[in-house]
Amino acid sequence: MPATSNTTTTNAPLANLEEWEDFLKTRYPEGQSAPTKTNEFKATDPDKKKEQFRNYEADARPTVREFYRLNHEHQSFDFVQSKRKEFLSLNRRKMSAWEAMEYLNTLVDDSDPDTDLSQLEHLLQTAEQIRRDGHPRWFILTGLVHDLGKILCLWDEPQWAVVGDTFPVGCAYSDKIVFHQYFAGNPDSSNARYQSRLGIYEEGTGLDNVFLSWGHDEYIYQVMKDYLPDEALYILRYHSFYPAHKEGDYTYLMNEKDKALFEWVRAFNPYDLYTKSHAKPNLKELRPFYDDLIAEYLPAQLNW
C-alpha cells in the first residue's frame, strides 16, 4: 500500500487533508450543533462577552489560512458549473465501492501527526462507531462511503476544490463562513446579481435548486444518488455545509424537506470528526459484514 500522498504539491497549501479536519474540530467542538426544536444551543449567544470568544481564524495554521484563501477566491459560480460539467458525467472509470476505497488508500500521508491509519481504516472507524451505536444499516454504509469523493485529489484536483466548508454560490456569502474576508478576491463579489441575500434563487426554493461550492460532498452524492435513501444522500451531499448544519444559516433557501433531513446531517457530524483514533479496525474480520451491507444497497460496479 502506498504510504505517500500527492496532496503535498505546489498547489496544496495543507500538509495533508486532515489539517482541515483538525481546524474544524477546533472551530466546532464536540457536542456543538445548530439550533433545533430539541436543542437550545445558540450559534451566537448575544449575552456572551466578546473576549469570551476564541479567535479561531487568528489561531489557524498558516497553511489552513492559505487553503481557505484559495478556496474562497476560486470557488465562483462559473467555477462550480465548470467542475460539474467536467466530473458529473461520471465516465472516468467503473469501480466497486471496495475498489474505490482501495483507490482512496493512495492518499495515505505519513505527515499526518494524528493517525497512521489509511483512508480505508478511517472510513471503517466511522462506520463501526455508527454500527456500535445501533443506527440503521443505511447509516452505517453512509459512514463507510462518505469520504470517497476525495478521490478527486487523485485526478489532480487541488485541495481547495476537494475539501473545505461548502457554501452556496450565486447569492451573498454568509458572514458565518469561516475566513469570510477572503471572498473579496472572488470574482462573484463584484457581481451585483450574486450578492443579494437570495441572489439567483427564491425564498424556500429547496437545496436541490441551489449550487454549492464544488468538492467531494457533491461528487459522492452524484455517484450514490440512485442507490441510497434520502437521509443518506443528505449526509453525503451536505456534511461539509457547516454554515448551515453548524451555524444554522441559509435556512431561507431551504424547504421543509431540507430542514427535516438536516437533522440526520447533524447526527452524522460527530462520527465524521471525532472517531479517528490509533486503534486499527480488523479488516479481515469486518469484511464479510461490509460485503453484505454494500451488496444490499449498491451495484457491483459504480460509475465514477
Residue frames as qw, qx, qy, qz and C-alpha x, y, z in Angstrom:
[[0.000, 0.889, 0.458, 0.000, 0.00, 0.00, 0.00],
 [0.385, 0.559, -0.062, 0.731, 1.46, 3.40, -0.91],
 [0.489, -0.587, -0.445, 0.466, 2.43, 5.45, 2.11],
 [0.206, -0.228, 0.063, 0.950, 2.87, 8.83, 0.46],
 [0.277, 0.733, 0.570, -0.247, 0.32, 11.30, -0.74],
 [0.370, 0.359, 0.352, 0.781, 0.03, 13.54, -3.75],
 [0.180, -0.897, -0.398, -0.057, -1.76, 16.05, -1.52],
 [0.418, -0.735, 0.122, 0.520, 1.57, 17.72, -0.73],
 [0.592, 0.422, 0.402, 0.556, 2.13, 19.56, -4.02],
 [0.250, 0.062, 0.039, 0.965, 2.79, 23.05, -5.27],
 [0.346, -0.359, -0.244, -0.832, -0.94, 23.82, -5.28],
 [0.677, -0.444, -0.587, -0.017, -1.59, 22.07, -1.95],
 [0.082, -0.710, 0.295, -0.634, -1.45, 24.59, 0.92],
 [0.791, -0.485, 0.217, -0.303, -2.27, 21.94, 3.54],
 [0.103, -0.511, 0.853, 0.012, 0.41, 19.49, 4.62],
 [0.042, -0.145, -0.980, -0.133, -2.37, 16.87, 4.46],
 [0.334, -0.461, -0.510, -0.645, -6.14, 16.88, 4.13],
 [0.548, -0.517, -0.623, 0.210, -6.54, 16.17, 7.84],
 [0.254, -0.065, -0.227, 0.938, -5.28, 19.68, 8.66],
 [0.320, -0.300, -0.293, -0.849, -8.65, 20.99, 7.50],
 [0.671, -0.436, -0.567, -0.192, -10.50, 18.48, 9.69],
 [0.531, -0.230, -0.487, 0.654, -8.30, 19.36, 12.66],
 [0.001, -0.110, 0.035, -0.993, -9.28, 23.00, 12.20],
 [0.516, -0.380, -0.460, -0.614, -12.96, 22.04, 12.11],
 [0.665, -0.387, -0.612, 0.183, -12.66, 20.19, 15.41],
 [0.330, -0.152, -0.323, 0.874, -11.23, 23.34, 16.97],
 [0.189, -0.136, -0.170, -0.957, -13.83, 25.64, 15.48],
 [0.718, -0.250, -0.254, -0.598, -16.76, 23.30, 16.18],
 [0.127, -0.357, 0.847, -0.372, -16.05, 21.49, 19.47],
 [0.279, -0.170, -0.936, -0.128, -17.69, 18.13, 20.06],
 [0.074, -0.519, -0.756, 0.392, -21.30, 18.45, 21.13],
 [0.122, 0.461, 0.033, -0.879, -21.85, 21.82, 19.50],
 [0.264, 0.376, 0.799, 0.388, -24.67, 21.99, 16.97],
 [0.106, -0.235, -0.242, -0.935, -27.02, 24.42, 15.29],
 [0.405, 0.040, 0.486, -0.774, -30.32, 25.35, 16.95],
 [0.306, -0.177, -0.843, -0.406, -33.14, 22.83, 16.52],
 [0.597, -0.509, -0.252, -0.567, -36.53, 22.23, 18.12],
 [0.877, -0.424, -0.223, 0.032, -34.89, 19.94, 20.67],
 [0.717, -0.027, -0.137, 0.683, -31.54, 21.70, 21.03],
 [0.140, -0.957, -0.224, 0.117, -31.14, 25.02, 22.82],
 [0.610, -0.243, 0.203, 0.727, -27.57, 25.66, 21.67],
 [0.279, 0.930, 0.123, -0.205, -27.15, 29.13, 20.17],
 [0.769, 0.370, 0.070, 0.517, -24.58, 29.55, 17.40],
 [0.251, 0.408, -0.177, 0.860, -24.12, 33.13, 18.59],
 [0.395, -0.619, -0.611, 0.295, -25.02, 33.99, 22.17],
 [0.107, 0.803, 0.123, 0.573, -25.92, 37.72, 22.35],
 [0.549, -0.823, 0.036, -0.140, -25.11, 37.76, 26.09],
 [0.883, -0.157, 0.042, 0.440, -21.62, 36.40, 25.66],
 [0.145, -0.896, 0.181, 0.378, -18.84, 38.95, 26.02],
 [0.621, 0.728, -0.280, -0.078, -16.58, 39.49, 23.03],
 [0.017, 0.671, -0.728, 0.138, -13.46, 38.38, 24.92],
 [0.712, -0.153, 0.633, -0.264, -15.06, 35.01, 25.67],
 [0.864, 0.483, 0.079, -0.119, -14.96, 34.01, 22.03],
 [0.641, -0.319, 0.483, 0.504, -11.80, 32.35, 20.75],
 [0.389, 0.732, -0.261, -0.494, -10.48, 33.85, 17.55],
 [0.870, 0.046, 0.481, 0.095, -10.35, 30.61, 15.58],
 [0.654, 0.736, 0.043, 0.168, -9.24, 32.32, 12.41],
 [0.007, 0.886, -0.431, 0.169, -6.27, 34.00, 14.09],
 [0.625, -0.464, 0.621, -0.087, -5.27, 30.71, 15.73],
 [0.921, 0.348, 0.163, -0.066, -5.37, 28.74, 12.47],
 [0.676, -0.248, 0.429, 0.545, -2.16, 27.42, 10.96],
 [0.111, 0.586, -0.320, -0.736, -0.81, 29.48, 8.02],
 [0.030, -0.037, 0.895, 0.443, -1.39, 26.50, 5.73],
 [0.109, 0.558, 0.810, -0.144, -5.07, 26.41, 6.72],
 [0.108, 0.737, 0.137, -0.653, -5.42, 30.15, 6.15],
 [0.058, 0.415, -0.609, -0.674, -3.90, 29.79, 2.69],
 [0.101, 0.230, 0.951, 0.182, -6.22, 26.88, 1.93],
 [0.137, 0.710, 0.612, -0.321, -9.28, 28.99, 2.76],
 [0.062, 0.652, -0.184, -0.733, -7.95, 31.95, 0.78],
 [0.025, 0.179, -0.800, -0.573, -7.63, 29.81, -2.34],
 [0.083, 0.417, 0.905, -0.017, -11.00, 28.16, -1.74],
 [0.110, 0.746, 0.452, -0.476, -12.88, 31.41, -1.25],
 [0.059, 0.610, -0.309, -0.727, -11.19, 33.24, -4.11],
 [0.078, 0.216, -0.815, -0.533, -11.64, 30.50, -6.71],
 [0.120, 0.355, 0.925, -0.062, -15.00, 28.88, -5.85],
 [0.270, 0.233, -0.073, -0.931, -17.09, 31.14, -8.07],
 [0.730, 0.336, 0.365, -0.470, -20.44, 30.31, -9.67],
 [0.657, 0.612, -0.354, -0.260, -18.76, 29.76, -13.06],
 [0.071, 0.483, -0.865, 0.119, -16.08, 27.57, -11.49],
 [0.535, 0.011, 0.741, -0.406, -18.73, 25.34, -9.90],
 [0.770, 0.486, 0.114, -0.398, -20.55, 24.97, -13.22],
 [0.467, 0.641, -0.595, -0.132, -17.32, 24.05, -14.99],
 [0.116, -0.341, 0.905, -0.227, -16.49, 21.35, -12.44],
 [0.680, 0.203, 0.548, -0.443, -19.97, 19.88, -12.58],
 [0.722, 0.599, -0.163, -0.306, -19.62, 19.66, -16.35],
 [0.272, 0.616, -0.739, 0.021, -16.15, 18.12, -16.06],
 [0.052, -0.250, 0.922, -0.290, -16.90, 15.45, -13.46],
 [0.545, 0.102, 0.570, -0.606, -20.61, 14.72, -13.23],
 [0.713, 0.317, -0.442, -0.444, -20.85, 12.74, -16.43],
 [0.717, -0.374, 0.556, -0.191, -19.31, 10.03, -14.19],
 [0.897, 0.436, -0.051, -0.054, -17.41, 8.47, -17.08],
 [0.006, 0.794, -0.605, 0.052, -13.86, 8.36, -15.73],
 [0.252, 0.246, -0.936, 0.028, -13.92, 4.74, -14.63],
 [0.793, -0.344, -0.286, -0.413, -16.05, 1.95, -13.19],
 [0.210, 0.308, -0.798, 0.474, -15.22, 0.72, -9.70],
 [0.575, -0.516, -0.634, -0.037, -16.94, -1.17, -6.94],
 [0.394, -0.884, 0.025, -0.250, -17.23, 0.54, -3.57],
 [0.826, -0.454, 0.178, 0.284, -14.32, -1.55, -2.26],
 [0.691, 0.314, 0.196, 0.622, -12.18, -0.70, -5.28],
 [0.050, 0.853, 0.074, 0.513, -12.89, 2.99, -4.69],
 [0.614, -0.780, 0.109, -0.046, -11.85, 2.65, -1.04],
 [0.845, -0.165, 0.228, 0.454, -8.64, 0.89, -2.06],
 [0.464, 0.611, 0.182, 0.615, -8.03, 3.61, -4.64],
 [0.238, -0.910, -0.007, -0.340, -8.54, 6.27, -1.98],
 [0.835, -0.487, 0.037, 0.254, -5.92, 4.48, 0.12],
 [0.681, 0.306, 0.052, 0.663, -3.23, 6.01, -2.09],
 [0.049, -0.829, -0.008, -0.557, -3.92, 9.26, -0.22],
 [0.778, -0.536, -0.201, 0.261, -2.29, 7.92, 2.98],
 [0.254, 0.831, -0.213, 0.446, 0.08, 10.60, 4.21],
 [0.725, -0.127, -0.471, 0.486, 2.98, 9.92, 6.59],
 [0.180, 0.295, -0.224, 0.911, 2.98, 13.57, 7.64],
 [0.538, -0.586, -0.294, -0.530, -0.38, 13.33, 9.42],
 [0.070, 0.404, -0.699, 0.586, 0.50, 13.69, 13.12],
 [0.614, -0.210, 0.319, -0.690, -2.82, 12.36, 14.43],
 [0.895, 0.051, 0.375, -0.238, -3.01, 8.91, 12.91],
 [0.094, -0.414, 0.801, 0.422, -1.16, 6.30, 10.89],
 [0.595, 0.344, 0.696, -0.209, -4.44, 4.91, 9.58],
 [0.178, 0.115, 0.668, 0.713, -5.16, 4.51, 5.89],
 [0.382, -0.028, -0.135, -0.914, -8.17, 6.18, 4.38],
 [0.627, -0.174, -0.683, -0.332, -9.98, 2.81, 4.34],
 [0.445, -0.219, -0.734, 0.464, -9.29, 2.27, 8.03],
 [0.070, 0.092, 0.267, -0.957, -10.61, 5.74, 8.84],
 [0.535, -0.087, -0.386, -0.747, -13.82, 5.01, 6.91],
 [0.623, -0.198, -0.756, -0.015, -14.20, 1.74, 8.79],
 [0.226, -0.131, -0.597, 0.758, -13.72, 3.50, 12.12],
 [0.320, 0.012, 0.014, -0.947, -16.53, 5.91, 11.25],
 [0.653, -0.094, -0.542, -0.520, -18.85, 3.14, 10.09],
 [0.543, -0.121, -0.794, 0.245, -18.07, 0.89, 13.05],
 [0.024, -0.101, -0.519, 0.849, -18.90, 3.58, 15.62],
 [0.521, 0.007, -0.167, -0.837, -22.20, 4.23, 13.86],
 [0.673, -0.062, -0.704, -0.220, -22.83, 0.48, 13.93],
 [0.356, -0.081, -0.759, 0.539, -21.98, 0.20, 17.65],
 [0.175, 0.095, 0.328, -0.923, -24.45, 2.96, 18.40],
 [0.332, 0.358, 0.850, -0.199, -27.26, 0.94, 16.84],
 [0.324, 0.517, -0.095, -0.787, -28.08, 3.11, 13.84],
 [0.838, 0.418, 0.231, -0.265, -29.82, 1.80, 10.69],
 [0.796, 0.002, 0.438, 0.419, -27.84, -0.18, 8.12],
 [0.465, 0.765, 0.219, 0.387, -28.04, 2.61, 5.54],
 [0.220, -0.958, 0.163, -0.084, -26.45, 4.97, 8.10],
 [0.740, -0.430, 0.431, 0.286, -23.57, 2.56, 8.64],
 [0.701, 0.368, 0.408, 0.455, -22.98, 2.35, 4.88],
 [0.166, 0.952, 0.093, 0.242, -23.09, 6.14, 4.64],
 [0.469, -0.815, 0.317, 0.121, -20.28, 6.34, 7.18],
 [0.788, -0.106, 0.483, 0.367, -18.28, 3.88, 5.13],
 [0.561, 0.457, 0.440, 0.531, -18.55, 5.79, 1.84],
 [0.010, -0.942, -0.274, 0.196, -18.92, 9.42, 2.90],
 [0.215, -0.797, 0.325, 0.461, -15.35, 10.47, 2.05],
 [0.727, 0.141, 0.565, 0.363, -14.93, 8.53, -1.19],
 [0.390, 0.896, 0.193, 0.086, -15.36, 11.74, -3.16],
 [0.309, -0.841, 0.345, 0.281, -11.85, 12.65, -2.06],
 [0.751, 0.083, 0.508, 0.415, -10.59, 10.51, -4.93],
 [0.354, 0.922, 0.130, 0.086, -10.86, 13.82, -6.81],
 [0.306, -0.838, 0.405, 0.203, -7.39, 14.52, -5.37],
 [0.643, -0.167, 0.676, 0.320, -6.10, 11.54, -7.32],
 [0.523, 0.616, 0.488, 0.330, -7.40, 13.16, -10.51],
 [0.458, 0.147, 0.030, 0.876, -5.21, 16.22, -9.96],
 [0.203, -0.836, -0.322, -0.394, -7.82, 18.42, -8.34],
 [0.184, 0.428, -0.474, 0.747, -6.29, 20.93, -5.87],
 [0.207, -0.242, -0.819, 0.477, -7.23, 20.51, -2.21],
 [0.184, 0.264, 0.275, -0.906, -9.39, 23.65, -2.18],
 [0.572, 0.143, -0.382, -0.711, -11.59, 22.04, -4.87],
 [0.548, -0.044, -0.834, -0.043, -11.96, 18.77, -2.93],
 [0.437, -0.491, -0.657, 0.370, -12.41, 19.62, 0.77],
 [0.056, 0.115, -0.121, 0.984, -13.43, 22.70, 2.71],
 [0.236, 0.450, 0.631, -0.587, -16.60, 24.07, 4.25],
 [0.185, 0.374, 0.684, 0.598, -19.15, 24.20, 1.43],
 [0.105, 0.516, 0.311, -0.792, -21.40, 27.21, 0.81],
 [0.530, 0.687, 0.496, -0.012, -23.93, 28.38, -1.80],
 [0.267, -0.180, 0.345, 0.882, -22.69, 30.23, -4.86],
 [0.013, -0.467, -0.628, -0.623, -24.91, 32.61, -6.78],
 [0.367, -0.840, -0.313, -0.248, -26.04, 34.53, -3.68],
 [0.090, -0.832, 0.363, -0.411, -24.48, 36.61, -0.90],
 [0.591, 0.142, -0.716, 0.342, -21.91, 34.90, 1.31],
 [0.637, -0.709, -0.289, -0.088, -22.96, 34.36, 4.91],
 [0.025, 0.789, -0.457, 0.409, -20.77, 36.11, 7.45],
 [0.817, -0.412, 0.357, -0.186, -20.79, 32.81, 9.36],
 [0.913, 0.351, -0.108, 0.178, -18.50, 31.26, 6.74],
 [0.691, -0.556, 0.133, 0.443, -15.00, 30.91, 8.16],
 [0.411, -0.259, 0.352, 0.800, -12.43, 33.37, 6.75],
 [0.359, 0.776, 0.508, -0.104, -15.27, 35.34, 5.20],
 [0.031, -0.843, 0.169, 0.510, -12.88, 38.18, 4.31],
 [0.355, -0.267, 0.721, 0.531, -11.23, 36.11, 1.57],
 [0.455, 0.596, 0.657, 0.073, -14.35, 36.30, -0.58],
 [0.087, 0.862, -0.042, -0.498, -13.24, 39.81, -1.51],
 [0.111, -0.490, 0.694, 0.515, -10.94, 38.15, -4.06],
 [0.433, 0.299, 0.845, 0.092, -13.74, 36.08, -5.63],
 [0.028, 0.100, 0.458, 0.883, -15.00, 37.49, -8.96],
 [0.241, -0.589, -0.734, -0.239, -18.59, 36.93, -7.81],
 [0.309, -0.550, -0.426, 0.649, -18.07, 39.57, -5.11],
 [0.008, -0.333, 0.155, 0.930, -18.25, 42.27, -7.77],
 [0.186, -0.243, -0.760, -0.574, -21.33, 40.78, -9.46],
 [0.358, -0.121, 0.305, -0.874, -24.38, 42.52, -8.00],
 [0.754, -0.052, -0.412, -0.509, -26.65, 39.70, -9.22],
 [0.738, -0.037, -0.651, 0.171, -24.85, 37.27, -6.92],
 [0.302, 0.128, -0.548, 0.769, -24.56, 39.50, -3.88],
 [0.526, -0.381, 0.011, -0.760, -28.11, 39.94, -2.70],
 [0.537, -0.278, 0.671, -0.428, -29.47, 37.74, 0.10],
 [0.835, 0.230, 0.454, -0.210, -31.25, 35.41, -2.35],
 [0.190, -0.415, 0.674, 0.581, -29.14, 36.08, -5.43],
 [0.338, 0.133, -0.684, -0.632, -30.37, 33.91, -8.32],
 [0.199, -0.215, -0.952, 0.091, -32.62, 31.84, -6.02],
 [0.442, -0.526, -0.267, -0.676, -36.07, 32.20, -4.49],
 [0.378, -0.399, 0.574, -0.606, -37.06, 32.08, -0.83],
 [0.715, -0.076, 0.603, -0.345, -37.55, 28.47, 0.24],
 [0.601, 0.503, -0.455, -0.424, -36.55, 27.14, -3.17],
 [0.975, -0.142, 0.165, -0.037, -35.04, 23.96, -1.67],
 [0.367, -0.675, 0.550, 0.327, -31.39, 22.95, -1.69],
 [0.708, 0.242, 0.608, 0.266, -31.89, 20.74, -4.75],
 [0.413, 0.834, 0.274, 0.242, -32.12, 24.02, -6.65],
 [0.206, -0.947, 0.239, 0.063, -29.08, 25.63, -5.02],
 [0.789, 0.433, -0.310, 0.306, -25.50, 25.25, -6.25],
 [0.635, -0.745, 0.142, 0.149, -22.90, 24.73, -3.51],
 [0.046, 0.789, -0.593, -0.152, -19.16, 25.18, -3.83],
 [0.845, 0.297, -0.421, -0.143, -17.51, 22.23, -5.57],
 [0.160, -0.568, 0.763, -0.264, -15.93, 19.36, -3.65],
 [0.142, 0.113, -0.983, -0.013, -16.07, 15.76, -2.52],
 [0.369, 0.249, 0.660, -0.605, -19.56, 16.07, -1.00],
 [0.612, 0.494, -0.024, -0.617, -21.34, 16.82, -4.26],
 [0.381, 0.438, -0.761, -0.289, -19.26, 14.27, -6.15],
 [0.002, 0.029, -0.983, 0.180, -20.01, 11.31, -3.87],
 [0.474, 0.361, 0.473, -0.649, -23.67, 12.34, -3.72],
 [0.582, 0.500, -0.299, -0.568, -23.89, 12.17, -7.50],
 [0.264, 0.294, -0.913, -0.098, -22.21, 8.74, -7.55],
 [0.010, -0.112, -0.935, 0.336, -24.62, 7.35, -4.92],
 [0.362, 0.091, 0.159, -0.914, -27.86, 9.25, -5.60],
 [0.668, 0.037, -0.481, -0.567, -29.68, 6.34, -7.29],
 [0.624, 0.029, -0.775, 0.092, -28.98, 3.83, -4.55],
 [0.284, -0.131, -0.689, 0.653, -29.36, 5.25, -1.03],
 [0.131, -0.771, -0.621, 0.040, -32.29, 6.73, 0.91],
 [0.106, 0.874, 0.102, 0.464, -32.78, 10.49, 1.14],
 [0.585, -0.805, 0.088, 0.036, -31.40, 10.62, 4.69],
 [0.793, -0.203, 0.294, 0.493, -28.11, 9.13, 3.49],
 [0.506, 0.558, 0.296, 0.587, -27.96, 11.35, 0.42],
 [0.154, -0.953, -0.047, -0.255, -28.37, 14.48, 2.54],
 [0.699, -0.626, 0.227, 0.261, -25.47, 13.35, 4.72],
 [0.736, 0.102, 0.357, 0.567, -23.27, 12.74, 1.70],
 [0.339, 0.697, 0.308, 0.552, -24.18, 15.98, -0.05],
 [0.153, -0.868, -0.034, -0.470, -24.17, 18.37, 2.90],
 [0.801, -0.465, -0.246, 0.286, -21.81, 17.02, 5.57],
 [0.528, -0.050, -0.041, 0.847, -19.35, 19.85, 4.83],
 [0.050, -0.672, -0.320, -0.666, -22.07, 22.53, 4.69],
 [0.430, -0.259, -0.581, 0.640, -21.02, 23.84, 8.11],
 [0.093, -0.089, 0.055, -0.990, -22.59, 27.30, 7.70],
 [0.613, -0.257, -0.372, -0.648, -25.96, 25.54, 7.61],
 [0.798, -0.303, -0.515, -0.077, -25.76, 22.50, 9.88],
 [0.581, -0.196, -0.459, 0.643, -23.44, 24.04, 12.49],
 [0.110, -0.066, -0.140, 0.982, -24.21, 27.76, 12.28],
 [0.218, 0.575, 0.720, -0.321, -27.90, 27.49, 11.37],
 [0.142, 0.546, -0.165, -0.809, -27.64, 29.81, 8.38],
 [0.200, 0.163, -0.701, -0.665, -29.16, 29.65, 4.89],
 [0.264, 0.320, 0.868, -0.274, -32.47, 28.33, 6.19],
 [0.394, 0.596, 0.122, -0.688, -34.17, 30.87, 3.90],
 [0.362, 0.412, -0.667, -0.504, -33.09, 28.76, 0.92],
 [0.029, -0.036, 0.995, -0.086, -34.38, 25.51, 2.45],
 [0.612, -0.261, -0.381, -0.642, -37.77, 23.89, 2.09],
 [0.731, -0.453, 0.272, -0.432, -39.42, 21.76, 4.76],
 [0.983, 0.101, -0.132, 0.080, -37.82, 18.55, 3.48],
 [0.495, 0.549, -0.405, 0.538, -34.36, 20.12, 3.78],
 [0.288, -0.605, 0.394, -0.629, -34.99, 21.30, 7.33],
 [0.908, -0.266, 0.141, -0.290, -36.22, 17.87, 8.42],
 [0.950, 0.196, -0.134, 0.201, -33.41, 15.88, 6.80],
 [0.264, 0.711, -0.423, 0.497, -30.69, 18.18, 8.14],
 [0.699, -0.564, 0.312, -0.309, -31.31, 16.52, 11.50],
 [0.982, 0.032, 0.104, 0.153, -29.55, 13.48, 10.01],
 [0.539, 0.653, -0.222, 0.483, -26.65, 15.63, 8.78],
 [0.253, -0.737, 0.381, -0.497, -26.22, 16.94, 12.32],
 [0.903, -0.326, 0.233, -0.158, -26.46, 13.43, 13.75],
 [0.912, 0.299, -0.042, 0.277, -23.68, 12.29, 11.44],
 [0.221, 0.880, -0.264, 0.327, -21.26, 15.13, 12.13],
 [0.521, -0.687, 0.486, -0.144, -19.73, 13.75, 15.39],
 [0.918, 0.011, 0.374, 0.132, -18.97, 10.46, 13.65],
 [0.633, 0.721, 0.008, 0.282, -17.29, 12.35, 10.83],
 [0.139, 0.839, -0.327, 0.411, -14.98, 14.40, 13.06],
 [0.391, -0.641, 0.517, -0.412, -14.48, 12.50, 16.31],
 [0.980, -0.089, 0.113, -0.138, -13.99, 8.80, 15.56],
 [0.632, 0.594, -0.440, 0.234, -10.36, 8.93, 14.49],
 [0.656, -0.666, 0.349, -0.066, -8.04, 7.07, 16.84],
 [0.091, 0.611, -0.775, -0.136, -4.95, 4.87, 16.71],
 [0.600, -0.016, 0.777, -0.191, -6.93, 1.64, 17.05],
 [0.238, 0.278, -0.673, -0.643, -6.94, -0.08, 13.68],
 [0.830, 0.104, 0.181, -0.517, -10.08, -1.93, 12.59],
 [0.461, -0.195, 0.847, 0.178, -9.59, -5.60, 11.72],
 [0.457, 0.381, -0.366, -0.715, -10.41, -5.61, 8.02],
 [0.266, 0.093, -0.941, -0.186, -10.38, -9.41, 7.73],
 [0.029, 0.309, 0.857, -0.411, -13.00, -9.77, 10.45],
 [0.266, 0.523, 0.283, -0.759, -15.15, -6.88, 9.26],
 [0.113, 0.243, -0.628, -0.730, -15.06, -7.57, 5.53],
 [0.039, -0.309, -0.929, -0.199, -17.94, -10.12, 5.42],
 [0.037, 0.668, 0.567, -0.481, -20.32, -7.74, 7.19],
 [0.105, 0.647, -0.109, -0.747, -19.47, -4.85, 4.86],
 [0.003, -0.065, 0.826, 0.560, -19.55, -7.04, 1.74],
 [0.000, -0.504, -0.864, 0.002, -23.12, -7.94, 2.67],
 [0.005, 0.721, 0.335, -0.606, -24.03, -4.35, 3.52],
 [0.027, 0.449, -0.424, -0.786, -22.66, -2.98, 0.25],
 [0.016, -0.112, -0.895, -0.432, -24.43, -5.67, -1.79],
 [0.060, 0.588, 0.745, -0.309, -27.72, -4.76, -0.08],
 [0.113, 0.828, 0.218, -0.504, -27.66, -1.21, -1.44],
 [0.104, 0.748, -0.396, -0.522, -25.11, -0.81, -4.23],
 [0.889, 0.434, -0.091, -0.115, -24.47, -2.43, -7.61],
 [0.897, -0.145, 0.127, 0.398, -21.30, -4.42, -8.21],
 [0.496, 0.113, 0.178, 0.843, -19.85, -1.55, -10.25],
 [0.001, -0.861, -0.318, 0.397, -20.40, 2.19, -9.83],
 [0.514, 0.665, 0.167, 0.515, -19.72, 4.96, -12.34],
 [0.475, -0.663, -0.086, 0.572, -17.09, 7.42, -11.17]]
